[in-house]
Amino acid sequence: MRAPQFRVSSYCHVGGCVAVALLDDGSIAVRDEKVDGGPVLTFTAEEWRAFVAGVKNSEFDASALR
């Protein structure tokens, strides 16, 4: 198994962002981009697609979370 290749969004310019990686089994790993060896959350491809769809639909904007 190869080491995950984490990527950070091009919109991240001040730190404090998350990094994501596609794992060999198709799942998605997410971590704090500042902590290389820190904890990692893992999501199935289906869970990740649902999350991204929610982001695109503004379901996680601050006003929607109230």
Distance bins in CASP14 RR format, pairs under 12 A and 6 or more apart:
PFRMAT RR
TARGET T0000
AUTHOR 0000-0000-0000
RMODE 2
METHOD distances of the structure
MODEL  1
1 23 0 0 0 0 1 0 0 0 0 0 0
1 24 1 0 1 0 0 0 0 0 0 0 0
1 25 0 0 0 0 1 0 0 0 0 0 0
2 21 0 0 0 0 0 1 0 0 0 0 0
2 22 0 0 0 0 0 1 0 0 0 0 0
2 23 0 0 0 0 1 0 0 0 0 0 0
2 24 1 0 0 1 0 0 0 0 0 0 0
2 25 0 0 0 0 0 1 0 0 0 0 0
3 21 0 0 0 0 1 0 0 0 0 0 0
3 23 0 0 0 0 0 1 0 0 0 0 0
3 24 0 0 0 0 0 1 0 0 0 0 0
3 29 0 0 0 0 0 1 0 0 0 0 0
3 36 0 0 0 0 0 1 0 0 0 0 0
3 37 0 0 0 0 0 1 0 0 0 0 0
3 40 0 0 0 0 0 1 0 0 0 0 0
4 19 0 0 0 0 1 0 0 0 0 0 0
4 20 0 0 0 0 1 0 0 0 0 0 0
4 21 1 1 0 0 0 0 0 0 0 0 0
4 22 1 0 0 1 0 0 0 0 0 0 0
4 23 1 0 1 0 0 0 0 0 0 0 0
4 24 0 0 0 0 1 0 0 0 0 0 0
4 25 0 0 0 0 0 1 0 0 0 0 0
4 26 0 0 0 0 0 1 0 0 0 0 0
4 27 0 0 0 0 0 1 0 0 0 0 0
4 28 0 0 0 0 1 0 0 0 0 0 0
4 29 1 0 1 0 0 0 0 0 0 0 0
4 30 0 0 0 0 0 1 0 0 0 0 0
4 31 0 0 0 0 1 0 0 0 0 0 0
4 36 0 0 0 0 0 1 0 0 0 0 0
4 37 0 0 0 0 0 1 0 0 0 0 0
4 40 1 0 0 1 0 0 0 0 0 0 0
4 42 0 0 0 0 1 0 0 0 0 0 0
5 19 0 0 0 0 1 0 0 0 0 0 0
5 20 0 0 0 0 1 0 0 0 0 0 0
5 21 1 0 1 0 0 0 0 0 0 0 0
5 22 1 0 0 1 0 0 0 0 0 0 0
5 23 0 0 0 0 1 0 0 0 0 0 0
5 24 0 0 0 0 0 1 0 0 0 0 0
5 29 0 0 0 0 0 1 0 0 0 0 0
6 12 0 0 0 0 0 1 0 0 0 0 0
6 17 0 0 0 0 0 1 0 0 0 0 0
6 18 0 0 0 0 1 0 0 0 0 0 0
6 19 1 1 0 0 0 0 0 0 0 0 0
6 20 1 0 0 1 0 0 0 0 0 0 0
6 21 1 0 1 0 0 0 0 0 0 0 0
6 22 0 0 0 0 1 0 0 0 0 0 0
6 23 0 0 0 0 0 1 0 0 0 0 0
6 28 0 0 0 0 0 1 0 0 0 0 0
6 29 1 0 0 1 0 0 0 0 0 0 0
6 30 0 0 0 0 1 0 0 0 0 0 0
6 31 1 0 0 1 0 0 0 0 0 0 0
6 32 0 0 0 0 0 1 0 0 0 0 0
6 33 1 0 0 1 0 0 0 0 0 0 0
6 34 0 0 0 0 0 1 0 0 0 0 0
6 35 0 0 0 0 0 1 0 0 0 0 0
6 36 0 0 0 0 1 0 0 0 0 0 0
6 37 0 0 0 0 0 1 0 0 0 0 0
6 38 0 0 0 0 0 1 0 0 0 0 0
6 40 0 0 0 0 1 0 0 0 0 0 0
7 17 0 0 0 0 0 1 0 0 0 0 0
7 18 0 0 0 0 0 1 0 0 0 0 0
7 19 1 0 0 1 0 0 0 0 0 0 0
7 20 1 0 0 1 0 0 0 0 0 0 0
7 21 1 0 0 1 0 0 0 0 0 0 0
7 22 0 0 0 0 1 0 0 0 0 0 0
7 28 0 0 0 0 0 1 0 0 0 0 0
7 29 0 0 0 0 0 1 0 0 0 0 0
7 30 0 0 0 0 0 1 0 0 0 0 0
7 31 0 0 0 0 0 1 0 0 0 0 0
7 33 0 0 0 0 1 0 0 0 0 0 0
8 14 0 0 0 0 0 1 0 0 0 0 0
8 15 0 0 0 0 1 0 0 0 0 0 0
8 16 0 0 0 0 1 0 0 0 0 0 0
8 17 1 0 1 0 0 0 0 0 0 0 0
8 18 1 0 0 1 0 0 0 0 0 0 0
8 19 1 0 1 0 0 0 0 0 0 0 0
8 20 0 0 0 0 1 0 0 0 0 0 0
8 21 0 0 0 0 0 1 0 0 0 0 0
8 30 0 0 0 0 0 1 0 0 0 0 0
8 31 0 0 0 0 0 1 0 0 0 0 0
8 32 0 0 0 0 0 1 0 0 0 0 0
8 33 1 0 1 0 0 0 0 0 0 0 0
8 34 0 0 0 0 0 1 0 0 0 0 0
9 15 0 0 0 0 0 1 0 0 0 0 0
9 16 0 0 0 0 0 1 0 0 0 0 0
9 17 1 0 0 1 0 0 0 0 0 0 0
9 18 0 0 0 0 1 0 0 0 0 0 0
9 19 0 0 0 0 1 0 0 0 0 0 0
9 20 0 0 0 0 1 0 0 0 0 0 0
9 30 0 0 0 0 0 1 0 0 0 0 0
9 33 0 0 0 0 1 0 0 0 0 0 0
9 55 0 0 0 0 0 1 0 0 0 0 0
10 17 0 0 0 0 0 1 0 0 0 0 0
11 17 1 0 0 1 0 0 0 0 0 0 0
11 18 0 0 0 0 0 1 0 0 0 0 0
12 18 0 0 0 0 1 0 0 0 0 0 0
12 19 0 0 0 0 1 0 0 0 0 0 0
12 20 0 0 0 0 0 1 0 0 0 0 0
12 32 0 0 0 0 0 1 0 0 0 0 0
12 33 1 0 0 1 0 0 0 0 0 0 0
12 34 0 0 0 0 0 1 0 0 0 0 0
13 33 0 0 0 0 0 1 0 0 0 0 0
14 33 0 0 0 0 0 1 0 0 0 0 0
14 34 0 0 0 0 0 1 0 0 0 0 0
15 32 0 0 0 0 1 0 0 0 0 0 0
15 33 1 0 0 1 0 0 0 0 0 0 0
15 34 1 0 0 1 0 0 0 0 0 0 0
15 35 0 0 0 0 0 1 0 0 0 0 0
16 31 0 0 0 0 0 1 0 0 0 0 0
16 32 1 0 0 1 0 0 0 0 0 0 0
16 33 1 0 0 1 0 0 0 0 0 0 0
16 34 1 0 0 1 0 0 0 0 0 0 0
16 35 0 0 0 0 0 1 0 0 0 0 0
17 30 0 0 0 0 0 1 0 0 0 0 0
17 31 0 0 0 0 0 1 0 0 0 0 0
17 32 0 0 0 0 1 0 0 0 0 0 0
17 33 1 0 1 0 0 0 0 0 0 0 0
17 34 0 0 0 0 1 0 0 0 0 0 0
17 35 0 0 0 0 0 1 0 0 0 0 0
18 28 0 0 0 0 0 1 0 0 0 0 0
18 29 0 0 0 0 0 1 0 0 0 0 0
18 30 1 0 1 0 0 0 0 0 0 0 0
18 31 1 0 0 1 0 0 0 0 0 0 0
18 32 1 0 0 1 0 0 0 0 0 0 0
18 33 1 0 0 1 0 0 0 0 0 0 0
18 34 0 0 0 0 1 0 0 0 0 0 0
18 35 0 0 0 0 0 1 0 0 0 0 0
18 39 0 0 0 0 0 1 0 0 0 0 0
18 40 0 0 0 0 0 1 0 0 0 0 0
18 41 0 0 0 0 1 0 0 0 0 0 0
18 43 0 0 0 0 0 1 0 0 0 0 0
18 51 0 0 0 0 0 1 0 0 0 0 0
18 55 0 0 0 0 0 1 0 0 0 0 0
19 28 0 0 0 0 0 1 0 0 0 0 0
19 29 0 0 0 0 1 0 0 0 0 0 0
19 30 1 0 0 1 0 0 0 0 0 0 0
19 31 1 0 1 0 0 0 0 0 0 0 0
19 32 1 0 0 1 0 0 0 0 0 0 0
19 33 1 0 1 0 0 0 0 0 0 0 0
19 34 0 0 0 0 1 0 0 0 0 0 0
19 35 0 0 0 0 1 0 0 0 0 0 0
19 36 0 0 0 0 1 0 0 0 0 0 0
19 37 0 0 0 0 0 1 0 0 0 0 0
19 38 0 0 0 0 0 1 0 0 0 0 0
19 40 0 0 0 0 1 0 0 0 0 0 0
19 41 0 0 0 0 0 1 0 0 0 0 0
20 27 0 0 0 0 0 1 0 0 0 0 0
20 28 1 0 1 0 0 0 0 0 0 0 0
20 29 1 0 0 1 0 0 0 0 0 0 0
20 30 1 0 1 0 0 0 0 0 0 0 0
20 31 0 0 0 0 1 0 0 0 0 0 0
20 32 0 0 0 0 0 1 0 0 0 0 0
20 33 0 0 0 0 1 0 0 0 0 0 0
20 40 0 0 0 0 0 1 0 0 0 0 0
20 41 0 0 0 0 1 0 0 0 0 0 0
20 42 0 0 0 0 0 1 0 0 0 0 0
20 43 0 0 0 0 1 0 0 0 0 0 0
20 48 0 0 0 0 1 0 0 0 0 0 0
20 51 0 0 0 0 0 1 0 0 0 0 0
20 52 0 0 0 0 0 1 0 0 0 0 0
21 27 0 0 0 0 1 0 0 0 0 0 0
21 28 1 0 0 1 0 0 0 0 0 0 0
21 29 1 0 1 0 0 0 0 0 0 0 0
21 30 0 0 0 0 1 0 0 0 0 0 0
21 31 0 0 0 0 1 0 0 0 0 0 0
21 33 0 0 0 0 0 1 0 0 0 0 0
21 36 0 0 0 0 0 1 0 0 0 0 0
21 40 0 0 0 0 1 0 0 0 0 0 0
21 41 0 0 0 0 0 1 0 0 0 0 0
21 42 0 0 0 0 1 0 0 0 0 0 0
21 43 0 0 0 0 0 1 0 0 0 0 0
21 48 0 0 0 0 0 1 0 0 0 0 0
22 28 1 0 0 1 0 0 0 0 0 0 0
22 29 1 0 0 1 0 0 0 0 0 0 0
22 30 0 0 0 0 0 1 0 0 0 0 0
22 42 0 0 0 0 0 1 0 0 0 0 0
22 43 0 0 0 0 0 1 0 0 0 0 0
22 45 0 0 0 0 1 0 0 0 0 0 0
22 48 0 0 0 0 1 0 0 0 0 0 0
23 29 1 0 1 0 0 0 0 0 0 0 0
23 30 0 0 0 0 0 1 0 0 0 0 0
23 40 0 0 0 0 1 0 0 0 0 0 0
23 41 0 0 0 0 0 1 0 0 0 0 0
23 42 1 0 0 1 0 0 0 0 0 0 0
23 43 0 0 0 0 1 0 0 0 0 0 0
23 44 0 0 0 0 0 1 0 0 0 0 0
23 45 0 0 0 0 1 0 0 0 0 0 0
23 48 0 0 0 0 0 1 0 0 0 0 0
24 42 0 0 0 0 0 1 0 0 0 0 0
25 42 0 0 0 0 1 0 0 0 0 0 0
25 43 0 0 0 0 0 1 0 0 0 0 0
25 44 0 0 0 0 1 0 0 0 0 0 0
25 45 0 0 0 0 1 0 0 0 0 0 0
26 42 0 0 0 0 0 1 0 0 0 0 0
26 43 0 0 0 0 1 0 0 0 0 0 0
26 44 0 0 0 0 1 0 0 0 0 0 0
26 45 1 0 1 0 0 0 0 0 0 0 0
26 46 0 0 0 0 0 1 0 0 0 0 0
26 47 0 0 0 0 0 1 0 0 0 0 0
26 48 0 0 0 0 1 0 0 0 0 0 0
26 49 0 0 0 0 0 1 0 0 0 0 0
27 40 0 0 0 0 0 1 0 0 0 0 0
27 41 0 0 0 0 0 1 0 0 0 0 0
27 42 1 0 1 0 0 0 0 0 0 0 0
27 43 1 0 0 1 0 0 0 0 0 0 0
27 44 1 0 1 0 0 0 0 0 0 0 0
27 45 1 0 0 1 0 0 0 0 0 0 0
27 46 0 0 0 0 1 0 0 0 0 0 0
27 47 0 0 0 0 1 0 0 0 0 0 0
27 48 1 0 0 1 0 0 0 0 0 0 0
27 49 0 0 0 0 0 1 0 0 0 0 0
28 40 0 0 0 0 0 1 0 0 0 0 0
28 41 0 0 0 0 1 0 0 0 0 0 0
28 42 1 0 0 1 0 0 0 0 0 0 0
28 43 1 0 1 0 0 0 0 0 0 0 0
28 44 1 0 0 1 0 0 0 0 0 0 0
28 45 1 0 0 1 0 0 0 0 0 0 0
28 46 0 0 0 0 0 1 0 0 0 0 0
28 47 1 0 0 1 0 0 0 0 0 0 0
28 48 1 0 1 0 0 0 0 0 0 0 0
28 49 0 0 0 0 1 0 0 0 0 0 0
28 50 0 0 0 0 0 1 0 0 0 0 0
28 51 0 0 0 0 1 0 0 0 0 0 0
28 52 0 0 0 0 1 0 0 0 0 0 0
29 37 0 0 0 0 0 1 0 0 0 0 0
29 38 0 0 0 0 0 1 0 0 0 0 0
29 39 0 0 0 0 0 1 0 0 0 0 0
29 40 1 0 1 0 0 0 0 0 0 0 0
29 41 1 0 0 1 0 0 0 0 0 0 0
29 42 1 0 1 0 0 0 0 0 0 0 0
29 43 0 0 0 0 1 0 0 0 0 0 0
29 44 0 0 0 0 0 1 0 0 0 0 0
29 45 0 0 0 0 0 1 0 0 0 0 0
29 48 0 0 0 0 1 0 0 0 0 0 0
30 38 0 0 0 0 0 1 0 0 0 0 0
30 39 0 0 0 0 1 0 0 0 0 0 0
30 40 1 0 0 1 0 0 0 0 0 0 0
30 41 1 0 1 0 0 0 0 0 0 0 0
30 42 1 0 0 1 0 0 0 0 0 0 0
30 43 1 0 0 1 0 0 0 0 0 0 0
30 47 0 0 0 0 0 1 0 0 0 0 0
30 48 0 0 0 0 1 0 0 0 0 0 0
30 51 0 0 0 0 1 0 0 0 0 0 0
30 52 0 0 0 0 0 1 0 0 0 0 0
31 37 1 0 0 1 0 0 0 0 0 0 0
31 38 1 0 0 1 0 0 0 0 0 0 0
31 39 1 0 0 1 0 0 0 0 0 0 0
31 40 1 0 1 0 0 0 0 0 0 0 0
31 41 1 0 0 1 0 0 0 0 0 0 0
31 42 0 0 0 0 1 0 0 0 0 0 0
31 43 0 0 0 0 0 1 0 0 0 0 0
32 38 1 0 0 1 0 0 0 0 0 0 0
32 39 1 0 0 1 0 0 0 0 0 0 0
32 40 0 0 0 0 1 0 0 0 0 0 0
32 41 0 0 0 0 1 0 0 0 0 0 0
33 40 0 0 0 0 0 1 0 0 0 0 0
41 47 0 0 0 0 0 1 0 0 0 0 0
41 48 0 0 0 0 0 1 0 0 0 0 0
41 51 0 0 0 0 0 1 0 0 0 0 0
42 48 0 0 0 0 1 0 0 0 0 0 0
43 49 0 0 0 0 1 0 0 0 0 0 0
43 50 0 0 0 0 1 0 0 0 0 0 0
43 51 1 0 0 1 0 0 0 0 0 0 0
43 52 0 0 0 0 0 1 0 0 0 0 0
44 50 0 0 0 0 1 0 0 0 0 0 0
44 51 0 0 0 0 0 1 0 0 0 0 0
45 51 0 0 0 0 0 1 0 0 0 0 0
45 52 0 0 0 0 0 1 0 0 0 0 0
46 52 0 0 0 0 0 1 0 0 0 0 0
46 53 0 0 0 0 0 1 0 0 0 0 0
47 53 0 0 0 0 0 1 0 0 0 0 0
47 54 0 0 0 0 0 1 0 0 0 0 0
48 54 0 0 0 0 0 1 0 0 0 0 0
48 55 0 0 0 0 0 1 0 0 0 0 0
49 55 0 0 0 0 0 1 0 0 0 0 0
49 56 0 0 0 0 0 1 0 0 0 0 0
50 56 0 0 0 0 0 1 0 0 0 0 0
50 57 0 0 0 0 0 1 0 0 0 0 0
50 59 0 0 0 0 0 1 0 0 0 0 0
50 60 0 0 0 0 0 1 0 0 0 0 0
51 57 0 0 0 0 0 1 0 0 0 0 0
51 59 0 0 0 0 1 0 0 0 0 0 0
51 60 0 0 0 0 1 0 0 0 0 0 0
52 59 0 0 0 0 0 1 0 0 0 0 0
52 60 0 0 0 0 0 1 0 0 0 0 0
53 59 0 0 0 0 1 0 0 0 0 0 0
53 60 0 0 0 0 0 1 0 0 0 0 0
54 60 1 0 0 1 0 0 0 0 0 0 0
54 61 0 0 0 0 1 0 0 0 0 0 0
54 64 0 0 0 0 1 0 0 0 0 0 0
55 61 0 0 0 0 1 0 0 0 0 0 0
55 64 0 0 0 0 0 1 0 0 0 0 0
57 64 0 0 0 0 1 0 0 0 0 0 0
58 64 1 0 0 1 0 0 0 0 0 0 0
58 65 0 0 0 0 0 1 0 0 0 0 0
59 65 0 0 0 0 1 0 0 0 0 0 0
60 66 0 0 0 0 0 1 0 0 0 0 0
END
